[in-house]
Structures are given as C-alpha cells and as structure tokens.
Amino acid sequence: MLRVVAAVALLVFTVYTLVDCVQTEDERVKGLPKLVWVFVILLFPLVGGIAWWFAGRAAGLPLPRRPEPRRGPIGPDDDPDFLGRL
C-alpha cells in the first residue's frame, strides 16, 4: 500500500512539475532552455522535478517590462485632425 501511495505521489509531482514548466514564460526559465527542462523532468522524475523547482524556475525575479505601443498622437502637431482644423 505504501508503494502505491509513493508511486501516485511521484506521478502527481511529476505531472504538476511538467505543467508548471510548460506554462512558465521563457523569461522566467533559468539555466537550460525550456525544452531541455521538459526532457530532464520526464527522464528523471524526482531529481528533475526537484532541480526544476530549485534551479530552473525564477519565481522571485520580475519579468522584464516590454514597452507599450503608442496609442495615438502624442502632441497636437502629430494629430491629423488638429492639423486639418488649422
């Protein structure tokens, strides 16, 4: 019975770790590329999963900010409607 519980726990841990790895943004993955982490987790379920949580996942690091695109004219001289009314 204990073996079954251990096997199920390992399976749940591996699936949870694999889903977390796949859903993590590329900017938050440390060390290896995400595809390599997936193979490590699948080939070595316990050790690979622990390695992912401690070495591969950058949980505390902020995501790099992307500049927001401009959403219209910045000044009156950039606004065609304003220039048309002059």
Summary of the structure (lengths in Angstrom):
residues: 86
radius of gyration: 23.5
end to end distance: 84.5
largest distance: 84.5
contacts: 185
relative contact order: 0.13
helix: 64%
strand: 2%
